[in-house]
Amino acid sequence: MNRTERAAAAVAVVVLPWGALTACSDGGGGGTTGGEDVTLTLAHSYTEDQPQHACGAQVIKEEAEAAGVGLTIEIYPDSQLGGDADRIASVQAGDVDIDIQGASALAAVYEPAGVVDAAFGFDDAAHLNQFFTDGSADQLVQDFKDASGGVSILGAWSAGARQFTANTAIREPSDLEGLRMRFPGSGQYLLNAQALGAEATDVAYEELYLALQQGVVDGQENPLTNIDATNLVEVQDVLSMSSHQQNSNLIVAAPSYDDLSDEQRAALDDAVASAVEQMPGCVEEAEQKILEGWEADGAIEIVDDVDRDAFAQQTDAWFRENLEGDSLAVYEAMRDSAP
C-alpha cells in the first residue's frame, strides 16, 4: 500500500462518518444539541510548514476541540488522503469530513465556483474575505451545496496573491507577448491566461522547476510561498509583483455536517471563522520573510511597479464578454462587492 492508501485505511478503521455518530446521540437527525463525541477528518494538500496548515487547519482543530462540545479533529496534510480532485469526491461521499480546497478544484462539482479564482476578480485578500462574510457569496454557497449533494462551504481565505516570474520583467499586458507562461491546467486558470493575454503552457507543478531550467517554459505564476517552496528563484531572474489573483482556499464540509448537533456546528463554524481571521496576518508574515530573504541574498530581481490597473481593466472586459450564465453572475457579484 502507498502512503495515501495506508492513511485512508487508517481513517476507515478509526474514524466513522460524523453523521453516523451524531445520529446515535439524538435519536436520528441533525439540528439538535448535546451530540455524542465525534471524530472528524480534515484533509488538505499543503505541507505542515505552510500557512494553510499552521494558521488554518491547526487553528480549526485547536479551537473546535477547545469548545468542549465533543469534537475531535484529525488532520491529514500533504495530500495524504488524495489530491484535490480525489478529495472533493471523498467529501461528497462523506469519506472526508472537512477539506481545504482551491475554488478551481471545486469547479469539478459546480463550474461557477471556479470563478472565485478569476484574475483580478478580487482587489485583494480583504475583498475576498468580505465577499464570503457579508452575504455577497450566499447564492454561490447555496448553489454549490445544491449541485454537490449537500457539501457546505464554511468559509474562505486568500492564501496569498499569485505573482509572475520570468527572465524579463512583466509590468504590463504587452510584456506577456511571446512568453510561454506556465499556468495550472484547470479551467479557470486557463481562462485567466486568456484574459491576461498570456500564452498558457500546462506543466505539472512537480515538474515546473525542471521545465523552467530547461527552457520548456519561460515563466510561471504562483504565490510567494509556493515559489519559495520549490526554489524557483534559482531558475528565474525576475519576480514581477502583479498580485493578479488571490490564491483561494475554501473550507468545505461533507453533507453530514448538517447532522452535527447545534453546539457542534456552532463550535466548528466559530473555529473556521477564527482561522479565516488569522490567515491574512499569517500569510503576510510568511511572505514578508520570504521577500526579505530574497532581497538580502539578491536571489531574484523584484519588480514592484507593475501596472495592475492595466491588467485589471483588460481582464474585467474579457470576463464580462466571455463568461455566461451562473459563472458571469458569480463574477459580477464578486466585482459588485468590491469596497
C-alpha positions as CSV (number, residue, x, y, z in Angstrom):
1,M,0.0,0.0,0.0
2,N,1.2,3.5,-0.7
3,R,1.1,6.4,1.8
4,T,-2.3,7.6,0.6
5,E,-3.8,4.1,0.8
6,R,-2.4,3.5,4.3
7,A,-3.8,6.8,5.5
8,A,-7.2,6.1,4.0
9,A,-7.2,2.6,5.6
10,A,-6.3,4.1,9.0
11,V,-9.2,6.5,8.7
12,A,-11.6,3.8,7.8
13,V,-10.6,1.8,10.8
14,V,-10.6,4.5,13.5
15,V,-13.0,7.2,12.2
16,L,-16.7,6.8,11.5
17,P,-18.5,9.4,9.4
18,W,-19.8,12.1,11.8
19,G,-23.4,11.7,10.5
20,A,-23.4,8.1,11.8
21,L,-22.1,9.2,15.2
22,T,-24.4,12.1,15.8
23,A,-27.4,10.1,14.8
24,C,-26.7,7.8,17.7
25,S,-26.7,10.8,20.0
26,D,-30.1,12.4,19.3
27,G,-32.4,9.7,18.2
28,G,-31.9,10.3,14.5
29,G,-31.4,13.7,13.0
30,G,-29.3,16.8,12.9
31,G,-30.0,20.2,14.3
32,T,-30.0,19.1,18.0
33,T,-27.9,19.9,21.0
34,G,-25.9,17.6,23.2
35,G,-24.4,15.4,20.5
36,E,-22.1,12.4,21.3
37,D,-18.3,12.7,20.8
38,V,-17.4,12.9,17.1
39,T,-14.1,12.4,15.4
40,L,-13.7,14.3,12.1
41,T,-11.1,14.1,9.4
42,L,-9.7,17.3,8.0
43,A,-7.6,17.0,4.8
44,H,-5.6,19.3,2.7
45,S,-2.7,19.3,0.2
46,Y,-0.2,21.6,1.9
47,T,2.9,20.9,4.0
48,E,2.9,21.4,7.7
49,D,5.2,24.4,7.2
50,Q,2.7,26.4,5.1
51,P,0.2,28.9,6.5
52,Q,-2.8,26.8,5.3
53,H,-1.8,24.2,7.9
54,A,-0.3,26.2,10.7
55,C,-2.8,29.1,10.7
56,G,-5.7,27.3,9.0
57,A,-6.1,23.6,9.7
58,Q,-4.4,23.7,13.1
59,V,-6.4,26.6,14.3
60,I,-9.7,24.9,13.2
61,K,-8.6,21.8,15.1
62,E,-7.5,23.5,18.3
63,E,-10.5,25.9,18.6
64,A,-13.1,23.3,17.7
65,E,-11.7,20.9,20.3
66,A,-11.3,23.6,22.9
67,A,-15.0,24.4,22.7
68,G,-15.8,21.3,24.7
69,V,-18.7,20.0,22.7
70,G,-17.3,16.6,21.8
71,L,-15.4,17.4,18.6
72,T,-12.0,15.8,17.8
73,I,-10.3,16.7,14.5
74,E,-7.7,14.5,12.9
75,I,-5.6,16.4,10.3
76,Y,-4.2,14.7,7.2
77,P,-1.9,17.2,5.4
78,D,0.2,17.0,2.3
79,S,-2.4,15.1,0.1
80,Q,-2.3,12.1,2.4
81,L,-5.9,11.4,1.5
82,G,-5.6,12.1,-2.2
83,G,-5.2,15.0,-4.5
84,D,-7.7,17.9,-4.7
85,A,-9.8,16.3,-7.4
86,D,-10.0,13.0,-5.5
87,R,-10.7,14.6,-2.1
88,I,-13.7,16.7,-3.2
89,A,-15.3,13.4,-4.3
90,S,-14.5,11.9,-0.9
91,V,-16.1,14.9,0.8
92,Q,-19.3,14.4,-1.3
93,A,-19.3,10.7,-0.3
94,G,-18.7,11.5,3.4
95,D,-15.3,9.7,3.5
96,V,-13.5,13.0,4.3
97,D,-15.4,15.3,6.7
98,I,-13.7,18.7,6.2
99,D,-11.4,19.7,3.3
100,I,-9.4,22.8,2.4
101,Q,-9.7,23.3,-1.4
102,G,-8.9,25.9,-4.0
103,A,-12.0,27.2,-5.8
104,S,-10.8,25.8,-9.1
105,A,-10.8,22.3,-7.7
106,L,-14.4,22.8,-6.6
107,A,-15.4,23.7,-10.2
108,A,-15.3,19.9,-10.9
109,V,-18.5,19.8,-8.9
110,Y,-20.0,23.2,-9.8
111,E,-18.3,25.0,-12.6
112,P,-19.2,28.6,-11.5
113,A,-17.3,28.0,-8.2
114,G,-14.1,28.2,-10.2
115,V,-14.8,31.9,-11.0
116,V,-13.7,32.7,-7.4
117,D,-10.2,32.2,-8.8
118,A,-10.7,34.7,-11.7
119,A,-7.7,37.0,-12.3
120,F,-8.4,40.4,-10.6
121,G,-11.8,39.1,-9.5
122,F,-10.9,40.4,-6.1
123,D,-9.0,43.6,-5.4
124,D,-7.1,41.9,-2.5
125,A,-7.3,39.4,0.3
126,A,-9.6,41.6,2.3
127,H,-12.0,41.8,-0.6
128,L,-12.2,38.0,-0.9
129,N,-12.9,37.8,2.8
130,Q,-15.6,40.4,2.6
131,F,-17.3,38.5,-0.3
132,F,-17.7,35.4,1.8
133,T,-18.7,37.2,5.0
134,D,-21.1,40.0,4.0
135,G,-23.7,37.9,2.2
136,S,-22.4,38.5,-1.3
137,A,-21.5,34.8,-1.7
138,D,-24.7,33.4,-0.3
139,Q,-26.2,32.5,-3.7
140,L,-22.9,30.8,-4.7
141,V,-22.7,28.9,-1.4
142,Q,-26.3,27.6,-1.8
143,D,-25.9,26.7,-5.5
144,F,-22.7,24.8,-4.7
145,K,-24.5,22.9,-1.9
146,D,-27.4,22.0,-4.2
147,A,-25.1,20.9,-7.0
148,S,-22.7,18.9,-4.8
149,G,-25.4,16.9,-3.0
150,G,-25.1,18.8,0.3
151,V,-21.5,19.9,0.7
152,S,-21.3,23.1,2.7
153,I,-18.8,26.0,2.2
154,L,-17.9,27.0,5.8
155,G,-15.5,29.8,5.0
156,A,-12.8,31.1,2.7
157,W,-9.5,32.9,2.8
158,S,-6.7,34.0,0.5
159,A,-3.5,32.0,0.8
160,G,-1.6,34.8,-0.9
161,A,-1.7,36.6,-4.2
162,R,-0.2,35.0,-7.3
163,Q,2.8,36.7,-8.9
164,F,4.6,36.4,-12.2
165,T,8.2,35.2,-12.6
166,A,10.2,35.1,-15.8
167,N,13.6,36.1,-17.0
168,T,12.3,39.5,-18.0
169,A,10.1,42.0,-16.2
170,I,6.3,41.8,-16.7
171,R,4.9,45.3,-16.0
172,E,2.0,45.5,-18.4
173,P,-0.1,43.1,-20.5
174,S,2.1,43.6,-23.6
175,D,5.1,42.2,-21.7
176,L,3.5,38.7,-21.8
177,E,3.6,38.6,-25.6
178,G,5.9,35.9,-26.8
179,L,6.4,34.3,-23.4
180,R,5.4,30.7,-22.8
181,M,3.9,31.0,-19.3
182,R,3.1,28.0,-17.2
183,F,-0.5,28.1,-15.8
184,P,-2.2,25.2,-14.0
185,G,-4.3,23.1,-16.4
186,S,-7.6,23.7,-14.7
187,G,-10.4,25.6,-16.5
188,Q,-10.4,28.9,-14.6
189,Y,-6.6,29.2,-14.7
190,L,-6.6,28.8,-18.5
191,L,-9.3,31.4,-18.8
192,N,-7.2,33.7,-16.6
193,A,-4.3,33.2,-19.1
194,Q,-6.5,34.3,-22.0
195,A,-7.8,37.3,-20.0
196,L,-4.3,38.4,-19.0
197,G,-3.1,38.0,-22.6
198,A,-0.7,35.1,-21.8
199,E,0.3,32.1,-23.8
200,A,-0.5,29.3,-21.4
201,T,1.6,26.1,-21.2
202,D,0.4,23.3,-19.0
203,V,3.2,21.8,-16.9
204,A,2.7,19.8,-13.7
205,Y,3.6,21.7,-10.6
206,E,6.1,19.0,-9.6
207,E,7.9,19.4,-13.0
208,L,7.9,23.2,-13.1
209,Y,11.5,23.7,-11.8
210,L,12.9,21.4,-14.5
211,A,10.7,22.9,-17.2
212,L,12.0,26.4,-16.4
213,Q,15.5,25.3,-16.1
214,Q,15.4,23.6,-19.5
215,G,13.5,26.4,-21.2
216,V,10.4,24.4,-21.9
217,V,8.5,27.4,-20.5
218,D,9.7,31.0,-20.0
219,G,7.9,31.9,-16.9
220,Q,5.1,31.0,-14.4
221,E,2.8,32.4,-11.8
222,N,2.4,31.3,-8.2
223,P,2.1,32.7,-4.6
224,L,5.3,33.6,-3.0
225,T,5.2,30.7,-0.6
226,N,5.0,28.2,-3.5
227,I,7.8,30.0,-5.4
228,D,9.9,29.7,-2.3
229,A,9.0,26.1,-1.5
230,T,10.0,25.0,-5.0
231,N,13.2,27.2,-5.2
232,L,12.0,28.8,-8.5
233,V,14.3,31.8,-7.8
234,E,17.1,29.5,-8.8
235,V,15.8,29.3,-12.4
236,Q,14.1,32.7,-12.8
237,D,15.6,36.1,-12.9
238,V,12.7,38.5,-12.2
239,L,9.8,38.4,-9.9
240,S,7.0,40.8,-11.0
241,M,4.6,41.7,-8.2
242,S,1.4,41.5,-10.2
243,S,-0.9,40.1,-7.5
244,H,-3.1,39.2,-10.3
245,Q,-5.1,36.5,-8.5
246,Q,-5.9,35.7,-4.9
247,N,-5.0,32.1,-4.2
248,S,-8.3,31.0,-2.7
249,N,-8.9,28.3,-0.1
250,L,-12.4,27.3,0.6
251,I,-13.2,25.2,3.7
252,V,-15.8,22.6,2.8
253,A,-17.7,20.1,4.9
254,A,-19.4,16.8,4.0
255,P,-23.2,16.6,3.8
256,S,-23.3,15.1,7.3
257,Y,-22.2,18.4,8.7
258,D,-25.9,19.1,8.9
259,D,-26.2,16.1,11.3
260,L,-24.0,17.6,13.9
261,S,-25.6,19.0,17.0
262,D,-26.3,22.7,17.1
263,E,-23.5,23.2,19.6
264,Q,-21.0,21.2,17.5
265,R,-21.9,23.1,14.3
266,A,-21.6,26.4,16.1
267,A,-18.2,25.4,17.5
268,L,-16.9,24.3,14.1
269,D,-18.2,27.5,12.4
270,D,-16.5,29.6,15.1
271,A,-13.2,27.7,14.6
272,V,-13.3,28.2,10.9
273,A,-14.1,31.9,11.3
274,S,-11.1,32.3,13.7
275,A,-8.8,30.7,11.1
276,V,-10.2,32.9,8.4
277,E,-9.5,35.9,10.6
278,Q,-5.9,34.8,11.4
279,M,-4.9,33.7,7.9
280,P,-4.2,37.2,6.3
281,G,-1.6,38.1,9.0
282,C,-0.1,34.7,8.9
283,V,0.3,34.8,5.1
284,E,1.6,38.4,5.2
285,E,4.3,37.4,7.8
286,A,5.4,34.4,5.8
287,E,5.6,36.4,2.5
288,Q,7.5,39.3,4.1
289,K,10.0,36.9,5.5
290,I,10.5,35.4,2.1
291,L,10.9,38.7,0.3
292,E,13.4,40.0,2.9
293,G,15.4,36.9,2.4
294,W,15.5,37.2,-1.4
295,E,16.4,40.9,-1.2
296,A,19.2,40.2,1.3
297,D,20.6,37.4,-0.9
298,G,20.0,39.1,-4.2
299,A,18.3,35.9,-5.2
300,I,16.0,37.5,-7.8
301,E,15.2,41.0,-9.1
302,I,11.9,42.2,-7.5
303,V,9.8,44.5,-9.7
304,D,7.2,46.5,-7.8
305,D,5.9,48.9,-10.4
306,V,3.5,46.5,-12.3
307,D,0.6,48.3,-13.9
308,R,-2.1,46.4,-12.1
309,D,-4.8,48.8,-13.4
310,A,-4.0,47.9,-17.0
311,F,-4.2,44.2,-16.2
312,A,-7.4,44.7,-14.2
313,Q,-9.2,46.6,-16.9
314,Q,-8.2,44.1,-19.6
315,T,-9.3,41.1,-17.6
316,D,-12.6,42.7,-16.5
317,A,-13.6,43.4,-20.0
318,W,-12.6,39.9,-21.1
319,F,-14.6,38.1,-18.4
320,R,-17.7,40.2,-18.9
321,E,-17.6,39.4,-22.6
322,N,-16.8,35.7,-22.3
323,L,-18.4,34.4,-19.1
324,E,-22.0,33.3,-19.3
325,G,-24.9,32.3,-17.1
326,D,-24.2,31.5,-13.4
327,S,-20.4,31.9,-14.0
328,L,-21.0,35.5,-15.1
329,A,-23.4,36.1,-12.2
330,V,-20.7,34.9,-9.7
331,Y,-18.1,37.2,-11.4
332,E,-20.5,40.2,-11.3
333,A,-21.3,39.5,-7.6
334,M,-17.5,39.5,-6.8
335,R,-16.9,42.8,-8.6
336,D,-20.1,44.4,-7.2
337,S,-18.8,43.5,-3.7
338,A,-15.6,45.5,-4.1
339,P,-15.1,48.1,-1.3
